[in-house]
Amino acid sequence: MCMVPDNYCPHCWGDWDFKFKHGTCPECAYELGRKVKYLLDNDVCPYCQEGKVTVEKPRCDQCGFEVDGKKVVWG
């Protein structure tokens, strides 16, 4: 496991903002869900940062974004 700041790619350290909007690193083409997983270690929506998501209820109660279990690891 490699933990990096949210706006970087863990493979090439290139800028990669909004991983759920842009599922592929623009620098090295790593794909969210295939080579990289997003760690959710709290119940804050990774898309809007305001709503709540859980394993039992993966749809955000604020923005409606649904967490794809293939792209995240719940911590």
CHARMM internal coordinates of N, CA and C (Angstrom, degrees):
IC EDIT
DIST 1 N 1 CA 1.4453
DIST 1 CA 1 C 1.5209
ANGL 1 N 1 CA 1 C 108.54
DIST 1 C 2 N 1.3127
ANGL 1 CA 1 C 2 N 114.68
DIHE 1 N 1 CA 1 C 2 N 138.69
DIST 2 N 2 CA 1.4553
ANGL 1 C 2 N 2 CA 121.36
DIHE 1 CA 1 C 2 N 2 CA 178.46
DIST 2 CA 2 C 1.5174
ANGL 2 N 2 CA 2 C 107.63
DIHE 1 C 2 N 2 CA 2 C -128.47
DIST 2 C 3 N 1.3115
ANGL 2 CA 2 C 3 N 117.08
DIHE 2 N 2 CA 2 C 3 N 120.42
DIST 3 N 3 CA 1.4560
ANGL 2 C 3 N 3 CA 120.61
DIHE 2 CA 2 C 3 N 3 CA 178.26
DIST 3 CA 3 C 1.5207
ANGL 3 N 3 CA 3 C 108.52
DIHE 2 C 3 N 3 CA 3 C -101.63
DIST 3 C 4 N 1.3132
ANGL 3 CA 3 C 4 N 115.63
DIHE 3 N 3 CA 3 C 4 N 124.93
DIST 4 N 4 CA 1.4643
ANGL 3 C 4 N 4 CA 121.76
DIHE 3 CA 3 C 4 N 4 CA -179.63
DIST 4 CA 4 C 1.5248
ANGL 4 N 4 CA 4 C 108.79
DIHE 3 C 4 N 4 CA 4 C -129.71
DIST 4 C 5 N 1.3214
ANGL 4 CA 4 C 5 N 117.42
DIHE 4 N 4 CA 4 C 5 N 161.43
DIST 5 N 5 CA 1.4660
ANGL 4 C 5 N 5 CA 119.11
DIHE 4 CA 4 C 5 N 5 CA 175.09
DIST 5 CA 5 C 1.5292
ANGL 5 N 5 CA 5 C 110.07
DIHE 4 C 5 N 5 CA 5 C -56.92
DIST 5 C 6 N 1.3025
ANGL 5 CA 5 C 6 N 115.78
DIHE 5 N 5 CA 5 C 6 N 149.30
DIST 6 N 6 CA 1.4634
ANGL 5 C 6 N 6 CA 122.59
DIHE 5 CA 5 C 6 N 6 CA -171.53
DIST 6 CA 6 C 1.5235
ANGL 6 N 6 CA 6 C 114.47
DIHE 5 C 6 N 6 CA 6 C -57.60
DIST 6 C 7 N 1.3145
ANGL 6 CA 6 C 7 N 118.27
DIHE 6 N 6 CA 6 C 7 N -27.35
DIST 7 N 7 CA 1.4648
ANGL 6 C 7 N 7 CA 119.99
DIHE 6 CA 6 C 7 N 7 CA -174.72
DIST 7 CA 7 C 1.5288
ANGL 7 N 7 CA 7 C 113.62
DIHE 6 C 7 N 7 CA 7 C -98.82
DIST 7 C 8 N 1.3238
ANGL 7 CA 7 C 8 N 118.14
DIHE 7 N 7 CA 7 C 8 N 18.58
DIST 8 N 8 CA 1.4683
ANGL 7 C 8 N 8 CA 122.18
DIHE 7 CA 7 C 8 N 8 CA 178.59
DIST 8 CA 8 C 1.5253
ANGL 8 N 8 CA 8 C 111.37
DIHE 7 C 8 N 8 CA 8 C -123.93
DIST 8 C 9 N 1.3007
ANGL 8 CA 8 C 9 N 115.50
DIHE 8 N 8 CA 8 C 9 N 157.38
DIST 9 N 9 CA 1.4579
ANGL 8 C 9 N 9 CA 122.03
DIHE 8 CA 8 C 9 N 9 CA 173.70
DIST 9 CA 9 C 1.5247
ANGL 9 N 9 CA 9 C 108.71
DIHE 8 C 9 N 9 CA 9 C -86.15
DIST 9 C 10 N 1.3263
ANGL 9 CA 9 C 10 N 118.70
DIHE 9 N 9 CA 9 C 10 N 132.18
DIST 10 N 10 CA 1.4601
ANGL 9 C 10 N 10 CA 120.29
DIHE 9 CA 9 C 10 N 10 CA 179.68
DIST 10 CA 10 C 1.5284
ANGL 10 N 10 CA 10 C 113.36
DIHE 9 C 10 N 10 CA 10 C -73.12
DIST 10 C 11 N 1.3105
ANGL 10 CA 10 C 11 N 117.68
DIHE 10 N 10 CA 10 C 11 N -11.58
DIST 11 N 11 CA 1.4594
ANGL 10 C 11 N 11 CA 120.82
DIHE 10 CA 10 C 11 N 11 CA -179.91
DIST 11 CA 11 C 1.5227
ANGL 11 N 11 CA 11 C 112.02
DIHE 10 C 11 N 11 CA 11 C -91.10
DIST 11 C 12 N 1.3297
ANGL 11 CA 11 C 12 N 117.34
DIHE 11 N 11 CA 11 C 12 N -53.43
DIST 12 N 12 CA 1.4684
ANGL 11 C 12 N 12 CA 120.58
DIHE 11 CA 11 C 12 N 12 CA -174.02
DIST 12 CA 12 C 1.5256
ANGL 12 N 12 CA 12 C 113.44
DIHE 11 C 12 N 12 CA 12 C -110.85
DIST 12 C 13 N 1.3244
ANGL 12 CA 12 C 13 N 117.39
DIHE 12 N 12 CA 12 C 13 N -5.92
DIST 13 N 13 CA 1.4606
ANGL 12 C 13 N 13 CA 124.18
DIHE 12 CA 12 C 13 N 13 CA -177.36
DIST 13 CA 13 C 1.5205
ANGL 13 N 13 CA 13 C 112.69
DIHE 12 C 13 N 13 CA 13 C 63.99
DIST 13 C 14 N 1.3305
ANGL 13 CA 13 C 14 N 117.30
DIHE 13 N 13 CA 13 C 14 N 19.06
DIST 14 N 14 CA 1.4559
ANGL 13 C 14 N 14 CA 120.78
DIHE 13 CA 13 C 14 N 14 CA 174.35
DIST 14 CA 14 C 1.5203
ANGL 14 N 14 CA 14 C 110.69
DIHE 13 C 14 N 14 CA 14 C -75.02
DIST 14 C 15 N 1.3137
ANGL 14 CA 14 C 15 N 116.00
DIHE 14 N 14 CA 14 C 15 N 163.63
DIST 15 N 15 CA 1.4625
ANGL 14 C 15 N 15 CA 120.32
DIHE 14 CA 14 C 15 N 15 CA 177.29
DIST 15 CA 15 C 1.5306
ANGL 15 N 15 CA 15 C 109.52
DIHE 14 C 15 N 15 CA 15 C -67.03
DIST 15 C 16 N 1.3381
ANGL 15 CA 15 C 16 N 115.67
DIHE 15 N 15 CA 15 C 16 N 127.56
DIST 16 N 16 CA 1.4586
ANGL 15 C 16 N 16 CA 121.37
DIHE 15 CA 15 C 16 N 16 CA 178.38
DIST 16 CA 16 C 1.5171
ANGL 16 N 16 CA 16 C 108.03
DIHE 15 C 16 N 16 CA 16 C -146.91
DIST 16 C 17 N 1.3115
ANGL 16 CA 16 C 17 N 115.38
DIHE 16 N 16 CA 16 C 17 N 84.44
DIST 17 N 17 CA 1.4617
ANGL 16 C 17 N 17 CA 121.50
DIHE 16 CA 16 C 17 N 17 CA 179.12
DIST 17 CA 17 C 1.5168
ANGL 17 N 17 CA 17 C 110.50
DIHE 16 C 17 N 17 CA 17 C -85.04
DIST 17 C 18 N 1.3130
ANGL 17 CA 17 C 18 N 115.53
DIHE 17 N 17 CA 17 C 18 N 155.75
DIST 18 N 18 CA 1.4626
ANGL 17 C 18 N 18 CA 122.97
DIHE 17 CA 17 C 18 N 18 CA 172.10
DIST 18 CA 18 C 1.5295
ANGL 18 N 18 CA 18 C 112.41
DIHE 17 C 18 N 18 CA 18 C 51.85
DIST 18 C 19 N 1.3032
ANGL 18 CA 18 C 19 N 116.00
DIHE 18 N 18 CA 18 C 19 N 60.12
DIST 19 N 19 CA 1.4652
ANGL 18 C 19 N 19 CA 121.58
DIHE 18 CA 18 C 19 N 19 CA -175.79
DIST 19 CA 19 C 1.5241
ANGL 19 N 19 CA 19 C 113.58
DIHE 18 C 19 N 19 CA 19 C -57.62
DIST 19 C 20 N 1.3243
ANGL 19 CA 19 C 20 N 117.83
DIHE 19 N 19 CA 19 C 20 N -28.86
DIST 20 N 20 CA 1.4610
ANGL 19 C 20 N 20 CA 119.47
DIHE 19 CA 19 C 20 N 20 CA 179.64
DIST 20 CA 20 C 1.5251
ANGL 20 N 20 CA 20 C 111.94
DIHE 19 C 20 N 20 CA 20 C -80.37
DIST 20 C 21 N 1.3283
ANGL 20 CA 20 C 21 N 117.87
DIHE 20 N 20 CA 20 C 21 N -20.93
DIST 21 N 21 CA 1.4649
ANGL 20 C 21 N 21 CA 121.66
DIHE 20 CA 20 C 21 N 21 CA 174.33
DIST 21 CA 21 C 1.5248
ANGL 21 N 21 CA 21 C 110.37
DIHE 20 C 21 N 21 CA 21 C -87.49
DIST 21 C 22 N 1.3234
ANGL 21 CA 21 C 22 N 115.90
DIHE 21 N 21 CA 21 C 22 N -37.98
DIST 22 N 22 CA 1.4699
ANGL 21 C 22 N 22 CA 122.97
DIHE 21 CA 21 C 22 N 22 CA -178.57
DIST 22 CA 22 C 1.5227
ANGL 22 N 22 CA 22 C 106.94
DIHE 21 C 22 N 22 CA 22 C -120.21
DIST 22 C 23 N 1.3084
ANGL 22 CA 22 C 23 N 117.57
DIHE 22 N 22 CA 22 C 23 N 92.61
DIST 23 N 23 CA 1.4534
ANGL 22 C 23 N 23 CA 123.74
DIHE 22 CA 22 C 23 N 23 CA -171.31
DIST 23 CA 23 C 1.5128
ANGL 23 N 23 CA 23 C 116.90
DIHE 22 C 23 N 23 CA 23 C -73.25
DIST 23 C 24 N 1.3342
ANGL 23 CA 23 C 24 N 117.48
DIHE 23 N 23 CA 23 C 24 N -2.26
DIST 24 N 24 CA 1.4553
ANGL 23 C 24 N 24 CA 121.39
DIHE 23 CA 23 C 24 N 24 CA -179.14
DIST 24 CA 24 C 1.5185
ANGL 24 N 24 CA 24 C 109.49
DIHE 23 C 24 N 24 CA 24 C -128.55
DIST 24 C 25 N 1.3216
ANGL 24 CA 24 C 25 N 117.12
DIHE 24 N 24 CA 24 C 25 N 134.43
DIST 25 N 25 CA 1.4583
ANGL 24 C 25 N 25 CA 121.51
DIHE 24 CA 24 C 25 N 25 CA 177.43
DIST 25 CA 25 C 1.5318
ANGL 25 N 25 CA 25 C 108.84
DIHE 24 C 25 N 25 CA 25 C -63.04
DIST 25 C 26 N 1.3290
ANGL 25 CA 25 C 26 N 118.15
DIHE 25 N 25 CA 25 C 26 N 128.22
DIST 26 N 26 CA 1.4623
ANGL 25 C 26 N 26 CA 119.97
DIHE 25 CA 25 C 26 N 26 CA -179.45
DIST 26 CA 26 C 1.5309
ANGL 26 N 26 CA 26 C 113.59
DIHE 25 C 26 N 26 CA 26 C -71.16
DIST 26 C 27 N 1.3237
ANGL 26 CA 26 C 27 N 117.36
DIHE 26 N 26 CA 26 C 27 N -15.29
DIST 27 N 27 CA 1.4630
ANGL 26 C 27 N 27 CA 121.06
DIHE 26 CA 26 C 27 N 27 CA -178.19
DIST 27 CA 27 C 1.5347
ANGL 27 N 27 CA 27 C 113.03
DIHE 26 C 27 N 27 CA 27 C -89.80
DIST 27 C 28 N 1.3475
ANGL 27 CA 27 C 28 N 116.69
DIHE 27 N 27 CA 27 C 28 N -44.79
DIST 28 N 28 CA 1.4719
ANGL 27 C 28 N 28 CA 119.35
DIHE 27 CA 27 C 28 N 28 CA -172.35
DIST 28 CA 28 C 1.5305
ANGL 28 N 28 CA 28 C 113.91
DIHE 27 C 28 N 28 CA 28 C -126.33
DIST 28 C 29 N 1.3146
ANGL 28 CA 28 C 29 N 117.79
DIHE 28 N 28 CA 28 C 29 N -0.15
DIST 29 N 29 CA 1.4643
ANGL 28 C 29 N 29 CA 124.15
DIHE 28 CA 28 C 29 N 29 CA 177.05
DIST 29 CA 29 C 1.5322
ANGL 29 N 29 CA 29 C 114.20
DIHE 28 C 29 N 29 CA 29 C 70.08
DIST 29 C 30 N 1.3395
ANGL 29 CA 29 C 30 N 118.73
DIHE 29 N 29 CA 29 C 30 N 17.82
DIST 30 N 30 CA 1.4639
ANGL 29 C 30 N 30 CA 119.73
DIHE 29 CA 29 C 30 N 30 CA 171.85
DIST 30 CA 30 C 1.5261
ANGL 30 N 30 CA 30 C 107.57
DIHE 29 C 30 N 30 CA 30 C -62.58
DIST 30 C 31 N 1.3297
ANGL 30 CA 30 C 31 N 116.76
DIHE 30 N 30 CA 30 C 31 N 141.19
DIST 31 N 31 CA 1.4557
ANGL 30 C 31 N 31 CA 121.32
DIHE 30 CA 30 C 31 N 31 CA -176.80
DIST 31 CA 31 C 1.5232
ANGL 31 N 31 CA 31 C 111.53
DIHE 30 C 31 N 31 CA 31 C -110.57
DIST 31 C 32 N 1.3170
ANGL 31 CA 31 C 32 N 114.82
DIHE 31 N 31 CA 31 C 32 N 134.67
DIST 32 N 32 CA 1.4531
ANGL 31 C 32 N 32 CA 121.02
DIHE 31 CA 31 C 32 N 32 CA 174.78
DIST 32 CA 32 C 1.5187
ANGL 32 N 32 CA 32 C 108.27
DIHE 31 C 32 N 32 CA 32 C -66.53
DIST 32 C 33 N 1.3055
ANGL 32 CA 32 C 33 N 116.44
DIHE 32 N 32 CA 32 C 33 N 124.89
DIST 33 N 33 CA 1.4615
ANGL 32 C 33 N 33 CA 121.37
DIHE 32 CA 32 C 33 N 33 CA -179.18
DIST 33 CA 33 C 1.5164
ANGL 33 N 33 CA 33 C 113.69
DIHE 32 C 33 N 33 CA 33 C 101.23
DIST 33 C 34 N 1.3138
ANGL 33 CA 33 C 34 N 117.50
DIHE 33 N 33 CA 33 C 34 N -25.31
DIST 34 N 34 CA 1.4654
ANGL 33 C 34 N 34 CA 120.64
DIHE 33 CA 33 C 34 N 34 CA 178.81
DIST 34 CA 34 C 1.5279
ANGL 34 N 34 CA 34 C 110.58
DIHE 33 C 34 N 34 CA 34 C -101.99
DIST 34 C 35 N 1.3142
ANGL 34 CA 34 C 35 N 116.93
DIHE 34 N 34 CA 34 C 35 N -55.58
DIST 35 N 35 CA 1.4579
ANGL 34 C 35 N 35 CA 120.84
DIHE 34 CA 34 C 35 N 35 CA -178.40
DIST 35 CA 35 C 1.5199
ANGL 35 N 35 CA 35 C 112.14
DIHE 34 C 35 N 35 CA 35 C -109.26
DIST 35 C 36 N 1.3141
ANGL 35 CA 35 C 36 N 116.48
DIHE 35 N 35 CA 35 C 36 N -16.42
DIST 36 N 36 CA 1.4606
ANGL 35 C 36 N 36 CA 122.36
DIHE 35 CA 35 C 36 N 36 CA -176.82
DIST 36 CA 36 C 1.5226
ANGL 36 N 36 CA 36 C 108.80
DIHE 35 C 36 N 36 CA 36 C -133.78
DIST 36 C 37 N 1.3170
ANGL 36 CA 36 C 37 N 116.21
DIHE 36 N 36 CA 36 C 37 N 137.22
DIST 37 N 37 CA 1.4667
ANGL 36 C 37 N 37 CA 121.85
DIHE 36 CA 36 C 37 N 37 CA 173.66
DIST 37 CA 37 C 1.5237
ANGL 37 N 37 CA 37 C 107.60
DIHE 36 C 37 N 37 CA 37 C -118.29
DIST 37 C 38 N 1.2997
ANGL 37 CA 37 C 38 N 115.95
DIHE 37 N 37 CA 37 C 38 N 147.61
DIST 38 N 38 CA 1.4537
ANGL 37 C 38 N 38 CA 122.83
DIHE 37 CA 37 C 38 N 38 CA 178.91
DIST 38 CA 38 C 1.5238
ANGL 38 N 38 CA 38 C 107.93
DIHE 37 C 38 N 38 CA 38 C -94.96
DIST 38 C 39 N 1.3263
ANGL 38 CA 38 C 39 N 118.06
DIHE 38 N 38 CA 38 C 39 N 127.54
DIST 39 N 39 CA 1.4592
ANGL 38 C 39 N 39 CA 122.12
DIHE 38 CA 38 C 39 N 39 CA -179.57
DIST 39 CA 39 C 1.5229
ANGL 39 N 39 CA 39 C 109.74
DIHE 38 C 39 N 39 CA 39 C -86.97
DIST 39 C 40 N 1.3243
ANGL 39 CA 39 C 40 N 116.32
DIHE 39 N 39 CA 39 C 40 N 118.89
DIST 40 N 40 CA 1.4581
ANGL 39 C 40 N 40 CA 122.23
DIHE 39 CA 39 C 40 N 40 CA 173.51
DIST 40 CA 40 C 1.5197
ANGL 40 N 40 CA 40 C 107.48
DIHE 39 C 40 N 40 CA 40 C -103.21
DIST 40 C 41 N 1.3100
ANGL 40 CA 40 C 41 N 116.23
DIHE 40 N 40 CA 40 C 41 N 105.38
DIST 41 N 41 CA 1.4629
ANGL 40 C 41 N 41 CA 119.52
DIHE 40 CA 40 C 41 N 41 CA -178.80
DIST 41 CA 41 C 1.5228
ANGL 41 N 41 CA 41 C 112.03
DIHE 40 C 41 N 41 CA 41 C -110.95
DIST 41 C 42 N 1.3373
ANGL 41 CA 41 C 42 N 116.28
DIHE 41 N 41 CA 41 C 42 N 12.99
DIST 42 N 42 CA 1.4565
ANGL 41 C 42 N 42 CA 121.36
DIHE 41 CA 41 C 42 N 42 CA 172.83
DIST 42 CA 42 C 1.5292
ANGL 42 N 42 CA 42 C 107.41
DIHE 41 C 42 N 42 CA 42 C -147.52
DIST 42 C 43 N 1.3047
ANGL 42 CA 42 C 43 N 117.60
DIHE 42 N 42 CA 42 C 43 N -174.97
DIST 43 N 43 CA 1.4608
ANGL 42 C 43 N 43 CA 119.61
DIHE 42 CA 42 C 43 N 43 CA -176.82
DIST 43 CA 43 C 1.5297
ANGL 43 N 43 CA 43 C 113.34
DIHE 42 C 43 N 43 CA 43 C -103.03
DIST 43 C 44 N 1.3365
ANGL 43 CA 43 C 44 N 117.28
DIHE 43 N 43 CA 43 C 44 N 18.93
DIST 44 N 44 CA 1.4575
ANGL 43 C 44 N 44 CA 122.07
DIHE 43 CA 43 C 44 N 44 CA 178.44
DIST 44 CA 44 C 1.5275
ANGL 44 N 44 CA 44 C 109.47
DIHE 43 C 44 N 44 CA 44 C -82.69
DIST 44 C 45 N 1.3183
ANGL 44 CA 44 C 45 N 116.29
DIHE 44 N 44 CA 44 C 45 N 132.55
DIST 45 N 45 CA 1.4614
ANGL 44 C 45 N 45 CA 121.50
DIHE 44 CA 44 C 45 N 45 CA -179.45
DIST 45 CA 45 C 1.5301
ANGL 45 N 45 CA 45 C 109.79
DIHE 44 C 45 N 45 CA 45 C -60.07
DIST 45 C 46 N 1.3398
ANGL 45 CA 45 C 46 N 118.24
DIHE 45 N 45 CA 45 C 46 N 126.65
DIST 46 N 46 CA 1.4616
ANGL 45 C 46 N 46 CA 120.24
DIHE 45 CA 45 C 46 N 46 CA -179.77
DIST 46 CA 46 C 1.5267
ANGL 46 N 46 CA 46 C 113.14
DIHE 45 C 46 N 46 CA 46 C -74.06
DIST 46 C 47 N 1.3147
ANGL 46 CA 46 C 47 N 117.75
DIHE 46 N 46 CA 46 C 47 N -11.03
DIST 47 N 47 CA 1.4627
ANGL 46 C 47 N 47 CA 121.80
DIHE 46 CA 46 C 47 N 47 CA -178.11
DIST 47 CA 47 C 1.5323
ANGL 47 N 47 CA 47 C 111.59
DIHE 46 C 47 N 47 CA 47 C -89.88
DIST 47 C 48 N 1.3392
ANGL 47 CA 47 C 48 N 116.32
DIHE 47 N 47 CA 47 C 48 N -52.56
DIST 48 N 48 CA 1.4723
ANGL 47 C 48 N 48 CA 120.00
DIHE 47 CA 47 C 48 N 48 CA -176.09
DIST 48 CA 48 C 1.5263
ANGL 48 N 48 CA 48 C 113.18
DIHE 47 C 48 N 48 CA 48 C -103.79
DIST 48 C 49 N 1.3119
ANGL 48 CA 48 C 49 N 117.42
DIHE 48 N 48 CA 48 C 49 N -15.11
DIST 49 N 49 CA 1.4691
ANGL 48 C 49 N 49 CA 123.58
DIHE 48 CA 48 C 49 N 49 CA -179.64
DIST 49 CA 49 C 1.5369
ANGL 49 N 49 CA 49 C 112.90
DIHE 48 C 49 N 49 CA 49 C 63.83
DIST 49 C 50 N 1.3177
ANGL 49 CA 49 C 50 N 117.94
DIHE 49 N 49 CA 49 C 50 N 16.13
DIST 50 N 50 CA 1.4611
ANGL 49 C 50 N 50 CA 120.92
DIHE 49 CA 49 C 50 N 50 CA -178.47
DIST 50 CA 50 C 1.5173
ANGL 50 N 50 CA 50 C 113.40
DIHE 49 C 50 N 50 CA 50 C -124.19
DIST 50 C 51 N 1.3141
ANGL 50 CA 50 C 51 N 116.94
DIHE 50 N 50 CA 50 C 51 N -34.83
DIST 51 N 51 CA 1.4603
ANGL 50 C 51 N 51 CA 121.01
DIHE 50 CA 50 C 51 N 51 CA -176.69
DIST 51 CA 51 C 1.5180
ANGL 51 N 51 CA 51 C 112.44
DIHE 50 C 51 N 51 CA 51 C -87.76
DIST 51 C 52 N 1.3355
ANGL 51 CA 51 C 52 N 114.38
DIHE 51 N 51 CA 51 C 52 N -174.57
DIST 52 N 52 CA 1.4639
ANGL 51 C 52 N 52 CA 121.54
DIHE 51 CA 51 C 52 N 52 CA -177.74
DIST 52 CA 52 C 1.5205
ANGL 52 N 52 CA 52 C 109.55
DIHE 51 C 52 N 52 CA 52 C -119.16
DIST 52 C 53 N 1.3415
ANGL 52 CA 52 C 53 N 115.51
DIHE 52 N 52 CA 52 C 53 N 137.17
DIST 53 N 53 CA 1.4632
ANGL 52 C 53 N 53 CA 123.04
DIHE 52 CA 52 C 53 N 53 CA 173.53
DIST 53 CA 53 C 1.5176
ANGL 53 N 53 CA 53 C 108.33
DIHE 52 C 53 N 53 CA 53 C -133.59
DIST 53 C 54 N 1.3178
ANGL 53 CA 53 C 54 N 116.29
DIHE 53 N 53 CA 53 C 54 N 147.07
DIST 54 N 54 CA 1.4639
ANGL 53 C 54 N 54 CA 121.32
DIHE 53 CA 53 C 54 N 54 CA 176.13
DIST 54 CA 54 C 1.5238
ANGL 54 N 54 CA 54 C 108.14
DIHE 53 C 54 N 54 CA 54 C -139.80
DIST 54 C 55 N 1.3093
ANGL 54 CA 54 C 55 N 116.36
DIHE 54 N 54 CA 54 C 55 N 170.17
DIST 55 N 55 CA 1.4589
ANGL 54 C 55 N 55 CA 120.59
DIHE 54 CA 54 C 55 N 55 CA 176.52
DIST 55 CA 55 C 1.5255
ANGL 55 N 55 CA 55 C 109.50
DIHE 54 C 55 N 55 CA 55 C -60.32
DIST 55 C 56 N 1.3241
ANGL 55 CA 55 C 56 N 116.88
DIHE 55 N 55 CA 55 C 56 N -41.78
DIST 56 N 56 CA 1.4548
ANGL 55 C 56 N 56 CA 121.79
DIHE 55 CA 55 C 56 N 56 CA -179.12
DIST 56 CA 56 C 1.5312
ANGL 56 N 56 CA 56 C 112.37
DIHE 55 C 56 N 56 CA 56 C -71.53
DIST 56 C 57 N 1.3406
ANGL 56 CA 56 C 57 N 116.81
DIHE 56 N 56 CA 56 C 57 N -33.98
DIST 57 N 57 CA 1.4705
ANGL 56 C 57 N 57 CA 122.58
DIHE 56 CA 56 C 57 N 57 CA -179.92
DIST 57 CA 57 C 1.5193
ANGL 57 N 57 CA 57 C 108.61
DIHE 56 C 57 N 57 CA 57 C -129.83
DIST 57 C 58 N 1.3467
ANGL 57 CA 57 C 58 N 116.62
DIHE 57 N 57 CA 57 C 58 N 82.49
DIST 58 N 58 CA 1.4668
ANGL 57 C 58 N 58 CA 119.83
DIHE 57 CA 57 C 58 N 58 CA -174.93
DIST 58 CA 58 C 1.5308
ANGL 58 N 58 CA 58 C 114.92
DIHE 57 C 58 N 58 CA 58 C -76.53
DIST 58 C 59 N 1.3381
ANGL 58 CA 58 C 59 N 118.12
DIHE 58 N 58 CA 58 C 59 N -2.68
DIST 59 N 59 CA 1.4717
ANGL 58 C 59 N 59 CA 120.52
DIHE 58 CA 58 C 59 N 59 CA 178.06
DIST 59 CA 59 C 1.5310
ANGL 59 N 59 CA 59 C 108.71
DIHE 58 C 59 N 59 CA 59 C -91.73
DIST 59 C 60 N 1.3489
ANGL 59 CA 59 C 60 N 115.59
DIHE 59 N 59 CA 59 C 60 N 127.80
DIST 60 N 60 CA 1.4638
ANGL 59 C 60 N 60 CA 122.01
DIHE 59 CA 59 C 60 N 60 CA -178.46
DIST 60 CA 60 C 1.5245
ANGL 60 N 60 CA 60 C 110.72
DIHE 59 C 60 N 60 CA 60 C -62.43
DIST 60 C 61 N 1.3282
ANGL 60 CA 60 C 61 N 115.51
DIHE 60 N 60 CA 60 C 61 N 134.41
DIST 61 N 61 CA 1.4568
ANGL 60 C 61 N 61 CA 120.11
DIHE 60 CA 60 C 61 N 61 CA -179.86
DIST 61 CA 61 C 1.5280
ANGL 61 N 61 CA 61 C 112.83
DIHE 60 C 61 N 61 CA 61 C -78.81
DIST 61 C 62 N 1.3300
ANGL 61 CA 61 C 62 N 118.37
DIHE 61 N 61 CA 61 C 62 N -5.16
DIST 62 N 62 CA 1.4648
ANGL 61 C 62 N 62 CA 121.91
DIHE 61 CA 61 C 62 N 62 CA 178.31
DIST 62 CA 62 C 1.5290
ANGL 62 N 62 CA 62 C 112.89
DIHE 61 C 62 N 62 CA 62 C -106.82
DIST 62 C 63 N 1.3333
ANGL 62 CA 62 C 63 N 116.98
DIHE 62 N 62 CA 62 C 63 N -51.35
DIST 63 N 63 CA 1.4752
ANGL 62 C 63 N 63 CA 119.84
DIHE 62 CA 62 C 63 N 63 CA -172.98
DIST 63 CA 63 C 1.5298
ANGL 63 N 63 CA 63 C 113.46
DIHE 62 C 63 N 63 CA 63 C -107.23
DIST 63 C 64 N 1.3286
ANGL 63 CA 63 C 64 N 117.82
DIHE 63 N 63 CA 63 C 64 N -12.08
DIST 64 N 64 CA 1.4540
ANGL 63 C 64 N 64 CA 120.78
DIHE 63 CA 63 C 64 N 64 CA 178.63
DIST 64 CA 64 C 1.5229
ANGL 64 N 64 CA 64 C 114.94
DIHE 63 C 64 N 64 CA 64 C 86.38
DIST 64 C 65 N 1.3333
ANGL 64 CA 64 C 65 N 117.44
DIHE 64 N 64 CA 64 C 65 N -2.25
DIST 65 N 65 CA 1.4689
ANGL 64 C 65 N 65 CA 120.85
DIHE 64 CA 64 C 65 N 65 CA 178.26
DIST 65 CA 65 C 1.5203
ANGL 65 N 65 CA 65 C 109.43
DIHE 64 C 65 N 65 CA 65 C -61.73
DIST 65 C 66 N 1.3376
ANGL 65 CA 65 C 66 N 116.65
DIHE 65 N 65 CA 65 C 66 N 134.80
DIST 66 N 66 CA 1.4605
ANGL 65 C 66 N 66 CA 120.52
DIHE 65 CA 65 C 66 N 66 CA 177.67
DIST 66 CA 66 C 1.5180
ANGL 66 N 66 CA 66 C 109.75
DIHE 65 C 66 N 66 CA 66 C -108.48
DIST 66 C 67 N 1.3217
ANGL 66 CA 66 C 67 N 115.80
DIHE 66 N 66 CA 66 C 67 N 124.13
DIST 67 N 67 CA 1.4566
ANGL 66 C 67 N 67 CA 122.24
DIHE 66 CA 66 C 67 N 67 CA -179.44
DIST 67 CA 67 C 1.5259
ANGL 67 N 67 CA 67 C 109.06
DIHE 66 C 67 N 67 CA 67 C -69.61
DIST 67 C 68 N 1.3044
ANGL 67 CA 67 C 68 N 116.67
DIHE 67 N 67 CA 67 C 68 N 127.17
DIST 68 N 68 CA 1.4576
ANGL 67 C 68 N 68 CA 123.51
DIHE 67 CA 67 C 68 N 68 CA 178.09
DIST 68 CA 68 C 1.5247
ANGL 68 N 68 CA 68 C 108.05
DIHE 67 C 68 N 68 CA 68 C -87.75
DIST 68 C 69 N 1.3084
ANGL 68 CA 68 C 69 N 117.11
DIHE 68 N 68 CA 68 C 69 N 115.96
DIST 69 N 69 CA 1.4686
ANGL 68 C 69 N 69 CA 122.44
DIHE 68 CA 68 C 69 N 69 CA -178.55
DIST 69 CA 69 C 1.5093
ANGL 69 N 69 CA 69 C 114.06
DIHE 68 C 69 N 69 CA 69 C -60.38
DIST 69 C 70 N 1.3316
ANGL 69 CA 69 C 70 N 117.84
DIHE 69 N 69 CA 69 C 70 N -16.13
DIST 70 N 70 CA 1.4624
ANGL 69 C 70 N 70 CA 120.85
DIHE 69 CA 69 C 70 N 70 CA 177.48
DIST 70 CA 70 C 1.5189
ANGL 70 N 70 CA 70 C 112.19
DIHE 69 C 70 N 70 CA 70 C -82.04
DIST 70 C 71 N 1.3434
ANGL 70 CA 70 C 71 N 116.71
DIHE 70 N 70 CA 70 C 71 N -13.81
DIST 71 N 71 CA 1.4519
ANGL 70 C 71 N 71 CA 121.09
DIHE 70 CA 70 C 71 N 71 CA -176.64
DIST 71 CA 71 C 1.5194
ANGL 71 N 71 CA 71 C 114.15
DIHE 70 C 71 N 71 CA 71 C -108.04
DIST 71 C 72 N 1.3146
ANGL 71 CA 71 C 72 N 116.83
DIHE 71 N 71 CA 71 C 72 N -7.32
DIST 72 N 72 CA 1.4690
ANGL 71 C 72 N 72 CA 120.27
DIHE 71 CA 71 C 72 N 72 CA -177.58
DIST 72 CA 72 C 1.5174
ANGL 72 N 72 CA 72 C 111.65
DIHE 71 C 72 N 72 CA 72 C -128.24
DIST 72 C 73 N 1.3075
ANGL 72 CA 72 C 73 N 113.47
DIHE 72 N 72 CA 72 C 73 N 161.20
DIST 73 N 73 CA 1.4611
ANGL 72 C 73 N 73 CA 122.44
DIHE 72 CA 72 C 73 N 73 CA 168.90
DIST 73 CA 73 C 1.5267
ANGL 73 N 73 CA 73 C 104.75
DIHE 72 C 73 N 73 CA 73 C -123.42
DIST 73 C 74 N 1.3094
ANGL 73 CA 73 C 74 N 116.04
DIHE 73 N 73 CA 73 C 74 N 125.74
DIST 74 N 74 CA 1.4683
ANGL 73 C 74 N 74 CA 120.04
DIHE 73 CA 73 C 74 N 74 CA 179.78
DIST 74 CA 74 C 1.5225
ANGL 74 N 74 CA 74 C 108.29
DIHE 73 C 74 N 74 CA 74 C -84.99
DIST 74 C 75 N 1.3092
ANGL 74 CA 74 C 75 N 115.89
DIHE 74 N 74 CA 74 C 75 N 128.42
DIST 75 N 75 CA 1.4596
ANGL 74 C 75 N 75 CA 120.33
DIHE 74 CA 74 C 75 N 75 CA -177.50
DIST 75 CA 75 C 1.4991
ANGL 75 N 75 CA 75 C 112.89
DIHE 74 C 75 N 75 CA 75 C -107.62
END
COOR INIT
IC SEED 1 N 1 CA 1 C
IC BUILD
